[in-house]
């Protein structure tokens, strides 16, 4: 398929443009994967979070996830401590500096735009995006 050749390419183009416009104006030293990690470790879920859990969530290798976490630790936005449940494991937490940075998360304008949608349209969009994501993952797994 030649990109730009058919009307259906407009959907993928819009998704890509939304992604890049979200991060284009960000004046931070974080890349999108680092923002995703910072958000992941800031979520309020029970249990300690590890680099391995982030790798599964972000669908990347443990090595890549660990490099992302290490970069955020060096920048002072994450901390790694021994897990109280398993001393062989290291849990990751967001530092005060990381929580302050999240207040200026470049995804906030996108969240505001989504919140501005009619609730019915928003649910429809969420359902369509979830179906698209599931189908994409299926195609990627089939190709592997």
Phi and psi in degrees as a GROMACS rama.xvg file:
@    title "Ramachandran Plot"
@    xaxis  label "Phi"
@    yaxis  label "Psi"
@TYPE xy
-91.0419  123.39  UNK-2
-65.6351  140.445  UNK-3
85.2319  -1.30288  UNK-4
-85.3087  -25.608  UNK-5
-129.941  159.561  UNK-6
-60.0948  -32.0736  UNK-7
-63.3428  -21.6982  UNK-8
-64.7883  -21.6277  UNK-9
-59.3821  -38.5863  UNK-10
-62.4774  -50.8395  UNK-11
-65.1479  -35.8633  UNK-12
-63.3781  -43.3412  UNK-13
-64.5601  -41.5295  UNK-14
-60.8923  -45.1647  UNK-15
-63.9317  -41.7764  UNK-16
-65.2639  -38.8062  UNK-17
-62.2726  -45.575  UNK-18
-57.4306  -52.9722  UNK-19
-69.2761  -34.3228  UNK-20
-69.115  -25.869  UNK-21
-62.5788  -40.2741  UNK-22
-100.265  -12.675  UNK-23
-58.4748  -44.8066  UNK-24
-84.6332  -2.97614  UNK-25
-69.3843  127.157  UNK-26
-101.96  48.6513  UNK-27
-122.392  164.353  UNK-28
-95.2748  24.8963  UNK-29
-109.099  144.672  UNK-30
-94.3989  170.466  UNK-31
-55.2954  -37.947  UNK-32
-65.4677  -37.6464  UNK-33
-68.2782  -38.8276  UNK-34
-62.078  -42.6137  UNK-35
-60.5279  -40.996  UNK-36
-66.3213  -43.878  UNK-37
-61.0868  -42.9317  UNK-38
-63.7303  -44.1726  UNK-39
-58.4083  -48.0112  UNK-40
-75.0722  -14.8208  UNK-41
-87.8851  -13.6391  UNK-42
-60.3516  145.063  UNK-43
-93.7112  86.6775  UNK-44
-121.21  154.891  UNK-45
-69.764  147.236  UNK-46
91.7872  159.307  UNK-47
-78.5869  147.076  UNK-48
-104.246  141.769  UNK-49
-124.309  166.341  UNK-50
-60.8771  -36.2265  UNK-51
-63.4475  -39.702  UNK-52
-64.978  -38.9801  UNK-53
-64.6309  -39.7276  UNK-54
-58.3786  -43.883  UNK-55
-64.4856  -46.5735  UNK-56
-60.9034  -45.7791  UNK-57
-85.961  -3.17368  UNK-58
54.7994  56.3781  UNK-59
-136.208  178.811  UNK-60
-77.5882  159.81  UNK-61
-62.927  -37.6843  UNK-62
-62.7379  -44.6247  UNK-63
-64.9413  -44.6852  UNK-64
-61.4178  -41.8002  UNK-65
-63.9704  -39.2005  UNK-66
-63.6475  -38.9154  UNK-67
-63.603  -45.6205  UNK-68
-63.2465  -44.7266  UNK-69
-61.1891  -38.8563  UNK-70
-63.1555  -40.4305  UNK-71
-71.5267  -30.92  UNK-72
-66.6944  -45.0787  UNK-73
-61.0025  -34.2133  UNK-74
-80.2963  -9.07944  UNK-75
88.6584  11.2242  UNK-76
-93.919  -19.9947  UNK-77
-128.861  157.64  UNK-78
-131.496  148.166  UNK-79
-120.207  125.585  UNK-80
-129.81  160.537  UNK-81
-66.2182  134.257  UNK-82
-67.9442  132.733  UNK-83
-67.6183  -24.6101  UNK-84
-82.6001  -32.3574  UNK-85
-146.38  106.891  UNK-86
-65.5732  -10.6801  UNK-87
-83.5432  -14.4499  UNK-88
-105.414  150.672  UNK-89
-114.034  127.592  UNK-90
-100.06  152.354  UNK-91
-114.834  138.325  UNK-92
-136.035  159.991  UNK-93
-87.2103  134.288  UNK-94
-81.4877  172.991  UNK-95
-58.694  -41.8755  UNK-96
-62.8909  -38.2242  UNK-97
-65.391  -40.767  UNK-98
-65.3677  -37.5074  UNK-99
-65.1975  -41.8051  UNK-100
-63.9129  -38.3503  UNK-101
-61.9512  -21.973  UNK-102
-67.0441  -18.7877  UNK-103
-114.702  26.4031  UNK-104
-56.4599  127.939  UNK-105
-65.7335  -10.0421  UNK-106
-80.6276  -12.7257  UNK-107
-56.7105  -44.0463  UNK-108
-61.4392  -35.7899  UNK-109
-64.25  -42.7411  UNK-110
-61.2479  -40.8365  UNK-111
-63.5019  -41.1682  UNK-112
-63.5178  -41.4433  UNK-113
-65.5703  -43.5338  UNK-114
-62.8334  -25.2148  UNK-115
-76.2329  -10.3866  UNK-116
-73.9974  153.653  UNK-117
-56.9682  136.504  UNK-118
-53.8204  -37.6519  UNK-119
-67.456  -43.0935  UNK-120
-65.4009  -37.9428  UNK-121
-63.7624  -44.9254  UNK-122
-62.8654  -40.0936  UNK-123
-62.237  -45.4447  UNK-124
-61.096  -45.9537  UNK-125
-58.9401  -43.3976  UNK-126
-64.9068  -41.9346  UNK-127
-66.6716  -42.5805  UNK-128
-65.9987  -38.5473  UNK-129
-63.1214  -43.2494  UNK-130
-65.0333  -41.7691  UNK-131
-62.1185  -44.516  UNK-132
-62.0762  -46.2161  UNK-133
-61.205  -42.0245  UNK-134
-66.3129  -42.4237  UNK-135
-60.2152  -46.0112  UNK-136
-61.0637  -39.9285  UNK-137
-62.008  -44.4072  UNK-138
-63.1621  -40.2532  UNK-139
-66.5806  -38.9905  UNK-140
-68.4994  -37.8868  UNK-141
-64.4394  -34.8188  UNK-142
-76.5952  -20.4189  UNK-143
